[in-house]
Amino acid sequence: QLVESGGGPVQAGGSLRLSCTASGRTFSDYAVGWFRQAPGKERDFIADIDWNDGRTTYAASLKGRFTISRDNAKNTVYLQMNNLKPEDTAVYYCAARDRYGSWSRGSWGQGTQVTVSS
């Protein structure tokens, strides 16, 4: 089970750090990613990280403002979000998949709401 935390209200230009932890297992041999879904829109990929080698992938439009990282000791993946904009308002989801698998067959958290006000 994946659990996200760290969401909430923030003013435009502010920052938030989201956390994703897994209960009962480690992320070893998994890729862990962050997605978001705004009201009335599809769920979009933000970034992912390979737990084993730390390689990261980003959506081009968000690279530079959003940073994904991991803490092996805490078995936690983070999403640092800077210079937030009202259009970043969405429910943010953490997901984990086999390193060579697909997100559709992975595990998903319940999501955490991020609301950016202007």
NUMI-166251 format. One line per field, with one value per atom (N, C-alpha, C): residue number from 1; residue in three letters; chain; atom name; x, y, z. Coordinates in nm, 4 decimals, m for minus. Example, Ala and Ser with C-alpha at 12.3 -4.5 7.8 and 13.67 -1.06 7.14 Angstrom:
<recs>
i = 1,1,1,2,2,2
aa = ALA,ALA,ALA,SER,SER,SER
ch = A,A,A,A,A,A
at = N,CA,C,N,CA,C
u = 1.3190,1.2300,1.3200,1.2850,1.3670,1.2900
v = m0.5690,m0.4500,m0.3300,m0.2250,m0.1060,0.0030
w = 0.7800,0.7800,0.7800,0.7080,0.7140,0.7870
</recs>
This chain:
<recs>
i = 1,1,1,2,2,2,3,3,3,4,4,4,5,5,5,6,6,6,7,7,7,8,8,8,9,9,9,10,10,10,11,11,11,12,12,12,13,13,13,14,14,14,15,15,15,16,16,16,17,17,17,18,18,18,19,19,19,20,20,20,21,21,21,22,22,22,23,23,23,24,24,24,25,25,25,26,26,26,27,27,27,28,28,28,29,29,29,30,30,30,31,31,31,32,32,32,33,33,33,34,34,34,35,35,35,36,36,36,37,37,37,38,38,38,39,39,39,40,40,40,41,41,41,42,42,42,43,43,43,44,44,44,45,45,45,46,46,46,47,47,47,48,48,48,49,49,49,50,50,50,51,51,51,52,52,52,53,53,53,54,54,54,55,55,55,56,56,56,57,57,57,58,58,58,59,59,59,60,60,60,61,61,61,62,62,62,63,63,63,64,64,64,65,65,65,66,66,66,67,67,67,68,68,68,69,69,69,70,70,70,71,71,71,72,72,72,73,73,73,74,74,74,75,75,75,76,76,76,77,77,77,78,78,78,79,79,79,80,80,80,81,81,81,82,82,82,83,83,83,84,84,84,85,85,85,86,86,86,87,87,87,88,88,88,89,89,89,90,90,90,91,91,91,92,92,92,93,93,93,94,94,94,95,95,95,96,96,96,97,97,97,98,98,98,99,99,99,100,100,100,101,101,101,102,102,102,103,103,103,104,104,104,105,105,105,106,106,106,107,107,107,108,108,108,109,109,109,110,110,110,111,111,111,112,112,112,113,113,113,114,114,114,115,115,115,116,116,116,117,117,117,118,118,118
aa = GLN,GLN,GLN,LEU,LEU,LEU,VAL,VAL,VAL,GLU,GLU,GLU,SER,SER,SER,GLY,GLY,GLY,GLY,GLY,GLY,GLY,GLY,GLY,PRO,PRO,PRO,VAL,VAL,VAL,GLN,GLN,GLN,ALA,ALA,ALA,GLY,GLY,GLY,GLY,GLY,GLY,SER,SER,SER,LEU,LEU,LEU,ARG,ARG,ARG,LEU,LEU,LEU,SER,SER,SER,CYS,CYS,CYS,THR,THR,THR,ALA,ALA,ALA,SER,SER,SER,GLY,GLY,GLY,ARG,ARG,ARG,THR,THR,THR,PHE,PHE,PHE,SER,SER,SER,ASP,ASP,ASP,TYR,TYR,TYR,ALA,ALA,ALA,VAL,VAL,VAL,GLY,GLY,GLY,TRP,TRP,TRP,PHE,PHE,PHE,ARG,ARG,ARG,GLN,GLN,GLN,ALA,ALA,ALA,PRO,PRO,PRO,GLY,GLY,GLY,LYS,LYS,LYS,GLU,GLU,GLU,ARG,ARG,ARG,ASP,ASP,ASP,PHE,PHE,PHE,ILE,ILE,ILE,ALA,ALA,ALA,ASP,ASP,ASP,ILE,ILE,ILE,ASP,ASP,ASP,TRP,TRP,TRP,ASN,ASN,ASN,ASP,ASP,ASP,GLY,GLY,GLY,ARG,ARG,ARG,THR,THR,THR,THR,THR,THR,TYR,TYR,TYR,ALA,ALA,ALA,ALA,ALA,ALA,SER,SER,SER,LEU,LEU,LEU,LYS,LYS,LYS,GLY,GLY,GLY,ARG,ARG,ARG,PHE,PHE,PHE,THR,THR,THR,ILE,ILE,ILE,SER,SER,SER,ARG,ARG,ARG,ASP,ASP,ASP,ASN,ASN,ASN,ALA,ALA,ALA,LYS,LYS,LYS,ASN,ASN,ASN,THR,THR,THR,VAL,VAL,VAL,TYR,TYR,TYR,LEU,LEU,LEU,GLN,GLN,GLN,MET,MET,MET,ASN,ASN,ASN,ASN,ASN,ASN,LEU,LEU,LEU,LYS,LYS,LYS,PRO,PRO,PRO,GLU,GLU,GLU,ASP,ASP,ASP,THR,THR,THR,ALA,ALA,ALA,VAL,VAL,VAL,TYR,TYR,TYR,TYR,TYR,TYR,CYS,CYS,CYS,ALA,ALA,ALA,ALA,ALA,ALA,ARG,ARG,ARG,ASP,ASP,ASP,ARG,ARG,ARG,TYR,TYR,TYR,GLY,GLY,GLY,SER,SER,SER,TRP,TRP,TRP,SER,SER,SER,ARG,ARG,ARG,GLY,GLY,GLY,SER,SER,SER,TRP,TRP,TRP,GLY,GLY,GLY,GLN,GLN,GLN,GLY,GLY,GLY,THR,THR,THR,GLN,GLN,GLN,VAL,VAL,VAL,THR,THR,THR,VAL,VAL,VAL,SER,SER,SER,SER,SER,SER
ch = A,A,A,A,A,A,A,A,A,A,A,A,A,A,A,A,A,A,A,A,A,A,A,A,A,A,A,A,A,A,A,A,A,A,A,A,A,A,A,A,A,A,A,A,A,A,A,A,A,A,A,A,A,A,A,A,A,A,A,A,A,A,A,A,A,A,A,A,A,A,A,A,A,A,A,A,A,A,A,A,A,A,A,A,A,A,A,A,A,A,A,A,A,A,A,A,A,A,A,A,A,A,A,A,A,A,A,A,A,A,A,A,A,A,A,A,A,A,A,A,A,A,A,A,A,A,A,A,A,A,A,A,A,A,A,A,A,A,A,A,A,A,A,A,A,A,A,A,A,A,A,A,A,A,A,A,A,A,A,A,A,A,A,A,A,A,A,A,A,A,A,A,A,A,A,A,A,A,A,A,A,A,A,A,A,A,A,A,A,A,A,A,A,A,A,A,A,A,A,A,A,A,A,A,A,A,A,A,A,A,A,A,A,A,A,A,A,A,A,A,A,A,A,A,A,A,A,A,A,A,A,A,A,A,A,A,A,A,A,A,A,A,A,A,A,A,A,A,A,A,A,A,A,A,A,A,A,A,A,A,A,A,A,A,A,A,A,A,A,A,A,A,A,A,A,A,A,A,A,A,A,A,A,A,A,A,A,A,A,A,A,A,A,A,A,A,A,A,A,A,A,A,A,A,A,A,A,A,A,A,A,A,A,A,A,A,A,A,A,A,A,A,A,A,A,A,A,A,A,A,A,A,A,A,A,A,A,A,A,A,A,A,A,A,A,A,A,A,A,A,A,A,A,A
at = N,CA,C,N,CA,C,N,CA,C,N,CA,C,N,CA,C,N,CA,C,N,CA,C,N,CA,C,N,CA,C,N,CA,C,N,CA,C,N,CA,C,N,CA,C,N,CA,C,N,CA,C,N,CA,C,N,CA,C,N,CA,C,N,CA,C,N,CA,C,N,CA,C,N,CA,C,N,CA,C,N,CA,C,N,CA,C,N,CA,C,N,CA,C,N,CA,C,N,CA,C,N,CA,C,N,CA,C,N,CA,C,N,CA,C,N,CA,C,N,CA,C,N,CA,C,N,CA,C,N,CA,C,N,CA,C,N,CA,C,N,CA,C,N,CA,C,N,CA,C,N,CA,C,N,CA,C,N,CA,C,N,CA,C,N,CA,C,N,CA,C,N,CA,C,N,CA,C,N,CA,C,N,CA,C,N,CA,C,N,CA,C,N,CA,C,N,CA,C,N,CA,C,N,CA,C,N,CA,C,N,CA,C,N,CA,C,N,CA,C,N,CA,C,N,CA,C,N,CA,C,N,CA,C,N,CA,C,N,CA,C,N,CA,C,N,CA,C,N,CA,C,N,CA,C,N,CA,C,N,CA,C,N,CA,C,N,CA,C,N,CA,C,N,CA,C,N,CA,C,N,CA,C,N,CA,C,N,CA,C,N,CA,C,N,CA,C,N,CA,C,N,CA,C,N,CA,C,N,CA,C,N,CA,C,N,CA,C,N,CA,C,N,CA,C,N,CA,C,N,CA,C,N,CA,C,N,CA,C,N,CA,C,N,CA,C,N,CA,C,N,CA,C,N,CA,C,N,CA,C,N,CA,C,N,CA,C,N,CA,C,N,CA,C,N,CA,C,N,CA,C,N,CA,C,N,CA,C,N,CA,C,N,CA,C,N,CA,C,N,CA,C,N,CA,C,N,CA,C,N,CA,C
u = 0.0847,0.0000,0.0883,0.0550,0.1306,0.0529,0.1259,0.0624,0.1345,0.0583,0.1125,0.0824,0.1688,0.1464,0.2174,0.1824,0.2503,0.1717,0.0559,m0.0252,m0.0927,m0.1627,m0.2328,m0.2434,m0.2919,m0.3018,m0.1688,m0.1404,m0.0183,m0.0444,0.0226,0.0093,0.1012,0.0624,0.1446,0.2848,0.3831,0.5220,0.5807,0.4954,0.5407,0.5899,0.6244,0.6794,0.6091,0.6092,0.5615,0.6510,0.6615,0.7300,0.6348,0.6057,0.5215,0.6077,0.5510,0.6196,0.5353,0.6025,0.5351,0.6079,0.5353,0.5934,0.5134,0.5786,0.5132,0.5086,0.3915,0.3794,0.3981,0.4815,0.4958,0.5909,0.6580,0.7529,0.8519,0.9560,1.0501,1.0267,1.0910,1.0797,1.1884,1.2662,1.3722,1.3147,1.3806,1.3389,1.2116,1.1788,1.0632,1.1049,1.0196,1.0228,0.9060,0.9297,0.8266,0.8044,0.6792,0.6494,0.5447,0.5393,0.4364,0.3530,0.2240,0.1287,0.0362,m0.0382,m0.1380,m0.2593,m0.3698,m0.4946,m0.5722,m0.5925,m0.6716,m0.8173,m0.9102,m1.0523,m1.0849,m1.1523,m1.1935,m1.0842,m0.9658,m0.8535,m0.8026,m0.7207,m0.6615,m0.5471,m0.5129,m0.4000,m0.2706,m0.1833,m0.0599,0.0618,0.1588,0.2874,0.3677,0.4316,0.5184,0.6647,0.6956,0.8339,0.8378,0.9462,0.9671,1.1148,1.1401,1.2760,1.2912,1.4006,1.4328,1.4969,1.4338,1.4824,1.6238,1.6545,1.7838,1.8991,1.8838,1.9976,1.9764,1.8584,1.8354,1.8094,1.8026,1.7777,1.6377,1.6271,1.5005,1.4543,1.3257,1.2619,1.1589,1.1488,1.0552,0.9697,0.8492,0.7722,0.8458,0.8636,0.9466,0.8961,0.7655,0.7081,0.7295,0.7637,0.7758,0.9203,1.0075,1.1474,1.2027,1.2700,1.3231,1.2469,1.1167,1.0386,1.0121,0.9999,0.9706,1.0925,1.1202,1.2337,1.1915,1.2207,1.1927,1.3215,1.3093,1.4258,1.3807,1.4789,1.4457,1.5358,1.4842,1.5616,1.5555,1.6665,1.6657,1.6385,1.6972,1.6823,1.5378,1.4664,1.3275,1.2280,1.2811,1.1925,1.0855,1.1295,1.0387,1.0856,0.9891,1.0149,0.9511,1.0231,0.9762,0.9528,0.8635,0.8471,0.8539,0.9641,0.9806,0.9240,0.8309,0.7638,0.7889,0.8515,0.8861,0.8137,0.8070,0.7435,0.6073,0.5261,0.3971,0.3051,0.2238,0.1314,m0.0110,m0.1100,m0.2488,m0.2803,m0.2185,m0.2450,m0.1819,m0.1048,m0.0529,m0.1542,m0.2652,m0.3692,m0.4200,m0.4161,m0.4538,m0.4442,m0.4932,m0.4651,m0.3384,m0.2440,m0.1145,m0.1082,m0.0682,m0.0649,0.0769,0.1051,0.2276,0.1930,0.2843,0.2632,0.3950,0.3869,0.5059,0.4793,0.5753,0.5627,0.6926,0.6829,0.8030,0.8921,1.0217,1.1148,1.0881,1.0432,1.0210,0.8738,0.7890,0.6463,0.5798,0.4473,0.3704,0.3004,0.2736,0.2058,0.0648,0.0022,m0.1349,m0.1432,m0.0336,m0.0328,0.0389,0.0672,0.1372,0.0424,0.1002,0.0241,0.0131,m0.1006,m0.1267,m0.1710,m0.1320,m0.1814,m0.3166,m0.3687,m0.5013,m0.4972,m0.3808,m0.3673,m0.3681,m0.3051,m0.3048,m0.3333,m0.4215,m0.4663,m0.3651,m0.3332,m0.2522,m0.3357,m0.3502,m0.4299,m0.3439,m0.3218,m0.2376,m0.3276,m0.3218,m0.4051,m0.3208,m0.3860,m0.3149,m0.3164
v = m0.1192,0.0000,0.1243,0.2173,0.3420,0.4528,0.5373,0.6466,0.7753,0.8724,1.0041,1.0985,1.1954,1.2998,1.4255,1.5360,1.6617,1.7598,1.7196,1.8121,1.9152,2.0086,2.1108,2.2385,2.3437,2.4725,2.5462,2.6189,2.6983,2.8149,2.9242,3.0391,3.0250,3.0869,3.0851,3.1350,3.0670,3.0981,3.0194,2.9521,2.8746,2.7367,2.6593,2.5256,2.4249,2.3020,2.1897,2.0701,1.9821,1.8555,1.7423,1.6620,1.5456,1.4245,1.3351,1.2116,1.0916,0.9846,0.8590,0.7463,0.6748,0.5612,0.4357,0.3229,0.1946,0.1173,0.0715,m0.0079,m0.1550,m0.2202,m0.3641,m0.4120,m0.3197,m0.3639,m0.2509,m0.2848,m0.1816,m0.1541,m0.0491,m0.0133,m0.0782,m0.1634,m0.2296,m0.3016,m0.2826,m0.3421,m0.2795,m0.1612,m0.0893,0.0470,0.0993,0.2400,0.3064,0.4231,0.4968,0.6291,0.6597,0.7808,0.8664,0.9898,1.0837,1.1246,1.1314,1.1731,1.2757,1.3455,1.4370,1.4409,1.4734,1.4827,1.6033,1.6961,1.8151,1.7848,1.8593,1.8354,1.8406,1.7376,1.7345,1.7003,1.6636,1.6344,1.4930,1.4469,1.3151,1.3186,1.2006,1.1893,1.2024,1.2908,1.3199,1.2727,1.2272,1.1874,1.3112,1.3040,1.4130,1.3699,1.2634,1.2179,1.0773,1.0075,0.8804,0.8597,0.7641,0.7346,0.5835,0.5337,0.3926,0.3748,0.2924,0.2833,0.2271,0.1361,0.0689,0.1594,0.2304,0.3089,0.4593,0.5011,0.6438,0.7244,0.6584,0.7339,0.7932,0.9153,0.9867,1.0244,1.0393,1.0849,1.1885,1.2925,1.4009,1.4331,1.4827,1.5485,1.6774,1.7012,1.8140,1.9478,1.9598,2.0883,2.1190,2.0168,2.0365,2.0278,1.9760,1.9668,2.1056,2.1170,2.2468,2.3042,2.2820,2.3252,2.2103,2.0887,1.9705,1.8791,1.8233,1.7329,1.6088,1.4929,1.3672,1.3152,1.2568,1.2015,1.0865,1.0162,0.9033,0.9030,0.8440,0.8227,0.6743,0.6054,0.4608,0.4189,0.4887,0.4509,0.4626,0.5589,0.5801,0.5142,0.4512,0.3878,0.4854,0.6033,0.7120,0.7802,0.8160,0.8952,1.0314,1.1352,1.2716,1.3383,1.4354,1.5242,1.6664,1.7321,1.8720,1.9598,2.0454,2.1314,2.2767,2.3495,2.4890,2.5812,2.7065,2.8079,2.7587,2.7162,2.6587,2.7624,2.7136,2.7999,2.7483,2.8347,2.7868,2.6655,2.6576,2.5431,2.4138,2.4209,2.2994,2.2369,2.3041,2.2504,2.1188,2.0147,1.8810,1.7855,1.6657,1.5562,1.4879,1.4710,1.4133,1.2691,1.1813,1.0387,0.9851,0.8941,0.8168,0.6789,0.6229,0.4896,0.4148,0.2851,0.2006,0.0860,0.0583,m0.0508,m0.1289,m0.2481,m0.3252,m0.2434,m0.2557,m0.1738,m0.1825,m0.2964,m0.3151,m0.3327,m0.2959,m0.3104,m0.1812,m0.1804,m0.0628,m0.0032,0.1260,0.1925,0.1376,0.0981,0.0482,m0.0788,m0.1489,m0.2715,m0.2508,m0.1251,m0.0965,m0.0735,m0.0316,0.0021,0.1538,0.1985,0.3425,0.3816,0.5026,0.5574,0.6232,0.6755,0.7369,0.8812,0.9402,1.0769,1.1778,1.2901,1.4012,1.5296,1.6101,1.7310,1.8436,1.9073,2.0288,2.1395,2.2480,2.3609,2.4858,2.5450,2.6639,2.7837,2.8818,3.0005,3.1160,3.2004,3.3144,3.4348
w = 0.0000,0.0000,0.0000,m0.0879,m0.0972,m0.0277,0.0430,0.1145,0.0796,0.0288,m0.0013,0.1145,0.1306,0.2300,0.1836,0.2479,0.2203,0.1366,0.0897,0.0124,0.1010,0.0367,0.1116,0.0314,0.0952,0.0269,0.0313,m0.0746,m0.0827,m0.1773,m0.1541,m0.2429,m0.3625,m0.4706,m0.5908,m0.5586,m0.6146,m0.5867,m0.4712,m0.3968,m0.2831,m0.3217,m0.2206,m0.2413,m0.1512,m0.1962,m0.1162,m0.1452,m0.0488,m0.0709,m0.0373,m0.1351,m0.1165,m0.0846,m0.0049,0.0317,m0.0063,m0.0396,m0.0734,m0.0023,0.0787,0.1482,0.1170,0.1330,0.1097,0.2401,0.2739,0.3956,0.3625,0.4415,0.4272,0.3205,0.2522,0.1513,0.1243,0.0526,0.0097,m0.1378,m0.1848,m0.3252,m0.4115,m0.3518,m0.4274,m0.5489,m0.6632,m0.7900,m0.8472,m0.7997,m0.8514,m0.9069,m0.9911,m1.0269,m0.9548,m0.9030,m0.8293,m0.8997,m0.9219,m0.9970,m0.9304,m0.9786,m0.9364,m1.0572,m1.0340,m1.1348,m1.0723,m1.1555,m1.1022,m1.1931,m1.1303,m1.2057,m1.1576,m1.2488,m1.2207,m1.2539,m1.1953,m1.2207,m1.3691,m1.4170,m1.5563,m1.6544,m1.6042,m1.6934,m1.6683,m1.7608,m1.7464,m1.6450,m1.5992,m1.5085,m1.5892,m1.5447,m1.6171,m1.5404,m1.6144,m1.5578,m1.5183,m1.4016,m1.3580,m1.3639,m1.2933,m1.2851,m1.2269,m1.2537,m1.1854,m1.1555,m1.0678,m1.0265,m1.0140,m1.0671,m1.0516,m0.9147,m0.8314,m0.6939,m0.6884,m0.7773,m0.7693,m0.8112,m0.9223,m0.9713,m0.9637,m0.9212,m0.8996,m1.0251,m1.1387,m1.2613,m1.2582,m1.3096,m1.3062,m1.4469,m1.4587,m1.5822,m1.5438,m1.6253,m1.5967,m1.7175,m1.6885,m1.7926,m1.8265,m1.9539,m1.9972,m1.9426,m1.9345,m1.8941,m1.7463,m1.6674,m1.5225,m1.4744,m1.5572,m1.5163,m1.4892,m1.3763,m1.3360,m1.2186,m1.2144,m1.0986,m1.0025,m1.0562,m0.9754,m0.9732,m0.8575,m0.8433,m0.7660,m0.8211,m0.7534,m0.6920,m0.5734,m0.5063,m0.4167,m0.3643,m0.2773,m0.1557,m0.0484,0.0734,0.1020,0.0747,0.0897,0.2329,0.3268,0.4668,0.5135,0.4581,0.4988,0.4049,0.2992,0.2015,0.1539,0.1188,0.0846,m0.0430,m0.1246,m0.2440,m0.2248,m0.2667,m0.2480,m0.3831,m0.3810,m0.4949,m0.4412,m0.4699,m0.4313,m0.5413,m0.5046,m0.6022,m0.5651,m0.6550,m0.6310,m0.7279,m0.6894,m0.7738,m0.8236,m0.7309,m0.7680,m0.8293,m0.9221,m0.9953,m0.9762,m0.9942,m0.9787,m1.0670,m1.1818,m1.2706,m1.2204,m1.1148,m1.0526,m0.9573,m0.9361,m0.8499,m0.9061,m0.8236,m0.8681,m0.7502,m0.7727,m0.6805,m0.7300,m0.6412,m0.6756,m0.6251,m0.7143,m0.6849,m0.6944,m0.6061,m0.6103,m0.6663,m0.7441,m0.7993,m0.8027,m0.7944,m0.8018,m0.8995,m0.9819,m1.0783,m1.0821,m1.1291,m1.1558,m1.2495,m1.2340,m1.3127,m1.4625,m1.5077,m1.6505,m1.6824,m1.5890,m1.6082,m1.6507,m1.6442,m1.6843,m1.5633,m1.5721,m1.4615,m1.4423,m1.5498,m1.5388,m1.4558,m1.4433,m1.3631,m1.2298,m1.1994,m1.0751,m0.9585,m0.8480,m0.7281,m0.7173,m0.6694,m0.6618,m0.5222,m0.4835,m0.3599,m0.3785,m0.2681,m0.2713,m0.3211,m0.3207,m0.3675,m0.2548,m0.2825,m0.1884,m0.2650,m0.2111,m0.2812,m0.2632,m0.3736,m0.3729,m0.4342,m0.3598,m0.4080,m0.4026,m0.5195,m0.5306,m0.5591,m0.4722,m0.4882,m0.5414,m0.6171,m0.6777,m0.5858
</recs>
